[in-house]
Amino acid sequence: MDDSLHNVSLIKIAAFSVFAFILSLLALFIIEPFFPNNSQNFLKFLSELGIVLAVSLFTVRHLDRKKISLKSIFGETSVSKKMLLFSSLLTIGKLILYFSFAGLVLRIFITRPEISSFALSFMVDASPTESSTWLIISAVILAPITEEFIFRGLILNKWAEKSSNTRALIISSLLFGVLHFGSFIIPQFIGGLLYGIVYIKTKKLIYPILMHVINNLIAVSLLLFPTTESNDVFSVPQLIEEMTPVLNISSLVFVIALPIFIFIVYKYSRNLNDEVAPFAFNTRN
């Protein structure tokens, strides 16, 4: 077993991932016309599953050729109830900050006609996303395991060997955020920082995977949350009157929660560079 990720090629893994993605899109484009419209979600799930399996098998084989043990990346699979509760609360806290910050921004600009008109059209057109077991499985199970393995397990550990834990954390989180550019990068970047800090501290990939699962589960649940249908027609002044109290509370939550959250994360992540990187720690033990 090798005790270094120096010979592991992230470029090869990234190139194969792009190849698998393009091949999957091509296959989906060819076979989709032969299936009914109500099977599109299932086909997308099969497409994503194919990408995940292909990339995972390629990566595992690549690591095996370099004599890298998966245990040295994943660490122990046992979890502490205390640590599980703490990491879950970090994830929930991040989501609270994200949504309350969105409320704060909307509260500041709600009186501007273009913003209030946009919010009005969003409320009128809003409807719960079509429930799909396949897409939920993809978002809540496949994505967290695969992404944590790649971004924390490989990228973070490899850069920690080259530089410091802090730089490795920032680089892996930034790449993670860029991959999720559709989510405006910043929330995913912050999420990546939290997952990486917990991974460096615990040396166990199971914790960031579970944090990622909780994050995606809550996000998907909110998208699928049923809304009450109403025939009421809102006007912009009425919209402002209806939303202002809620946005005031949201803004207050953000102002109170932000310093508390930063303080907790700061206290937990102190002396991060003094920590042995997870891969190095798990290889020695």
C-alpha positions in Angstrom: 0.0 0.0 0.0 1.3 3.4 -1.0 1.4 6.2 1.6 1.1 9.0 -0.9 -1.4 10.3 -3.5 1.5 11.9 -5.5 1.0 9.4 -8.4 -2.8 9.7 -8.5 -3.7 11.7 -11.6 -6.7 14.0 -10.9 -6.5 15.1 -14.6 -7.1 11.5 -15.8 -10.0 11.2 -13.5 -11.5 14.5 -14.6 -11.0 13.7 -18.3 -12.7 10.3 -17.9 -15.5 12.0 -16.0 -16.1 14.5 -18.9 -15.9 11.6 -21.3 -18.5 9.6 -19.3 -20.8 12.6 -19.1 -20.7 13.3 -22.9 -21.2 9.6 -23.6 -24.2 9.5 -21.2 -25.8 12.5 -22.8 -25.3 11.0 -26.3 -26.9 7.7 -25.1 -29.8 9.6 -23.5 -30.3 11.6 -26.7 -30.5 8.4 -28.8 -32.8 6.3 -26.6 -35.1 9.0 -25.1 -37.4 9.1 -28.2 -38.2 5.4 -27.8 -39.6 5.9 -24.3 -42.8 7.6 -23.1 -42.7 11.1 -21.7 -43.4 9.9 -18.1 -40.2 7.9 -18.1 -37.9 10.9 -18.6 -37.0 11.1 -14.9 -36.1 7.4 -14.8 -33.9 7.8 -17.9 -32.1 10.7 -16.3 -31.6 8.7 -13.2 -30.1 5.8 -15.3 -27.9 8.3 -17.1 -26.6 9.8 -13.8 -26.2 6.3 -12.3 -24.2 5.2 -15.3 -21.9 8.2 -14.9 -21.4 7.6 -11.2 -20.7 3.9 -11.7 -18.3 4.5 -14.6 -16.3 7.2 -12.8 -16.3 5.3 -9.5 -15.0 2.1 -11.2 -12.4 4.0 -13.1 -11.2 5.9 -10.0 -11.1 2.7 -7.8 -9.1 0.9 -10.5 -6.8 3.9 -10.9 -6.2 3.9 -7.1 -5.7 0.2 -7.0 -3.0 0.5 -9.7 -1.3 3.1 -7.6 -1.7 0.8 -4.5 -3.9 3.2 -2.7 -6.3 1.7 -0.1 -9.9 3.0 0.0 -9.8 2.7 3.7 -7.0 5.3 3.9 -9.4 7.7 2.2 -12.7 6.8 3.9 -11.2 6.0 7.3 -13.3 4.2 9.9 -17.1 4.0 9.2 -18.1 4.1 12.8 -19.7 7.3 14.0 -20.0 9.1 17.3 -23.5 10.3 18.2 -22.1 13.6 19.6 -20.1 14.2 16.4 -23.0 13.2 14.2 -25.3 15.7 16.0 -22.7 18.5 15.8 -22.1 17.9 12.0 -25.8 17.7 11.3 -26.4 21.0 13.2 -23.6 22.6 11.2 -25.4 21.6 8.0 -28.7 22.8 9.2 -27.1 26.1 10.4 -25.7 26.6 6.9 -29.0 26.2 5.3 -30.7 28.6 7.8 -28.1 31.2 7.0 -28.5 30.7 3.2 -32.3 31.1 3.3 -32.3 33.9 5.8 -29.7 35.8 3.8 -31.9 35.4 0.7 -34.7 36.9 2.8 -32.5 39.8 3.9 -31.5 40.6 0.4 -35.2 40.5 -0.7 -36.2 42.7 2.2 -33.7 45.4 1.2 -34.9 45.4 -2.4 -38.5 44.5 -2.1 -39.7 48.0 -2.7 -38.0 48.3 -6.0 -40.6 47.7 -8.8 -38.5 45.2 -10.8 -37.7 43.1 -7.7 -41.3 43.1 -6.4 -42.6 42.2 -9.8 -40.2 39.3 -10.1 -41.2 38.0 -6.7 -44.9 38.4 -7.6 -44.5 36.4 -10.8 -42.5 33.8 -8.9 -45.2 33.4 -6.3 -47.9 33.1 -8.9 -46.0 30.6 -11.0 -44.5 28.6 -8.1 -45.6 25.0 -7.9 -44.0 21.9 -6.3 -41.5 20.1 -8.4 -42.7 16.8 -9.8 -41.9 14.1 -7.3 -39.5 11.5 -8.6 -38.1 8.7 -6.5 -35.2 8.3 -9.0 -34.2 12.0 -8.9 -34.4 12.0 -5.1 -32.1 8.9 -4.9 -29.7 10.6 -7.3 -29.6 13.9 -5.3 -29.7 12.4 -1.8 -27.6 9.3 -2.1 -25.5 9.1 -5.3 -24.3 12.7 -5.4 -23.2 13.0 -1.8 -21.2 9.7 -1.9 -19.5 10.4 -5.2 -18.8 14.1 -4.7 -17.4 13.6 -1.2 -15.1 10.8 -2.4 -13.8 13.0 -5.2 -13.6 16.4 -3.7 -12.8 15.6 -0.1 -11.3 12.2 -0.3 -9.0 12.8 -3.3 -8.6 16.5 -4.1 -8.4 17.7 -0.5 -6.0 15.0 0.5 -3.8 15.3 -2.6 -3.5 19.1 -2.2 -2.8 18.7 1.5 0.3 16.7 0.6 1.5 19.4 -1.7 0.6 22.4 0.5 -1.3 22.9 3.7 -4.7 21.7 5.0 -6.1 25.2 4.7 -5.1 25.7 1.1 -6.3 22.2 0.3 -9.6 23.0 1.9 -10.0 26.2 -0.1 -9.0 24.7 -3.4 -11.3 21.6 -3.0 -14.2 23.7 -1.8 -13.8 26.2 -4.7 -13.8 23.5 -7.3 -16.8 22.0 -5.6 -18.6 25.3 -5.8 -17.6 25.8 -9.4 -19.1 22.4 -10.3 -22.4 23.6 -8.8 -22.4 27.0 -10.6 -26.1 26.6 -11.1 -26.5 27.1 -7.3 -24.6 30.4 -7.5 -21.3 28.8 -6.3 -21.0 30.5 -2.9 -23.5 28.3 -0.9 -21.7 25.2 -2.3 -18.3 26.7 -1.6 -19.3 27.3 2.0 -20.8 23.8 2.2 -17.5 22.4 0.9 -15.6 24.3 3.6 -17.8 22.8 6.3 -17.5 19.2 4.9 -13.7 19.6 4.5 -13.2 20.9 8.0 -15.2 18.1 9.5 -13.3 15.6 7.4 -9.9 17.0 8.4 -10.9 17.0 12.1 -12.5 13.5 12.2 -10.4 11.7 9.5 -13.6 10.0 8.5 -15.4 10.6 5.2 -18.6 9.2 6.6 -19.3 12.5 8.3 -19.1 14.8 5.3 -21.1 12.3 3.3 -23.9 12.3 5.9 -23.7 16.1 6.1 -24.1 16.3 2.3 -27.0 13.8 2.5 -28.8 16.0 5.1 -28.2 19.1 3.0 -29.6 17.6 -0.2 -32.5 15.9 1.6 -33.7 19.2 3.1 -33.2 21.0 -0.2 -35.2 18.4 -2.1 -37.9 18.3 0.5 -38.4 22.0 0.3 -38.7 21.8 -3.5 -41.3 19.0 -3.2 -43.2 20.7 -0.4 -46.8 21.1 -1.5 -48.2 24.6 -1.9 -51.8 25.7 -1.3 -53.5 26.5 -4.6 -55.2 29.9 -4.6 -57.1 31.9 -7.1 -56.3 35.2 -5.4 -54.7 37.8 -7.6 -51.8 39.7 -5.8 -50.8 43.2 -6.6 -47.4 44.6 -5.9 -48.4 46.7 -2.9 -50.3 43.7 -1.5 -47.2 41.5 -2.1 -45.0 43.9 -0.2 -47.5 44.0 2.7 -47.8 40.2 2.9 -44.0 39.5 2.6 -42.6 42.3 4.8 -43.2 40.7 8.2 -41.7 37.4 7.1 -38.7 39.1 5.5 -38.2 41.1 8.7 -38.0 37.9 10.7 -35.7 36.3 8.2 -33.4 39.3 8.3 -33.3 39.2 12.1 -32.5 35.5 12.0 -29.6 36.1 9.7 -28.2 38.9 11.7 -28.3 36.9 14.9 -27.3 33.5 13.5 -24.3 34.7 11.4 -21.9 35.7 14.2 -22.9 32.6 16.2 -22.3 30.3 13.3 -18.9 31.9 12.4 -17.8 31.7 16.1 -18.7 28.0 16.3 -16.9 27.1 13.0 -13.9 29.2 14.0 -13.6 27.5 17.4 -13.9 24.1 15.9 -11.5 24.7 13.0 -8.7 26.4 15.0 -5.2 25.0 14.3 -6.4 23.3 11.2 -2.9 23.2 9.7 -1.6 21.3 12.7 -3.9 18.4 12.0 -2.6 15.4 10.1 -4.4 15.1 6.8 -7.0 12.3 6.8 -5.2 10.2 4.2 -1.9 10.4 6.0 -3.5 9.6 9.3 -5.5 6.6 8.0 -2.5 5.2 6.2 -0.5 5.1 9.4 -3.3 3.5 11.4 
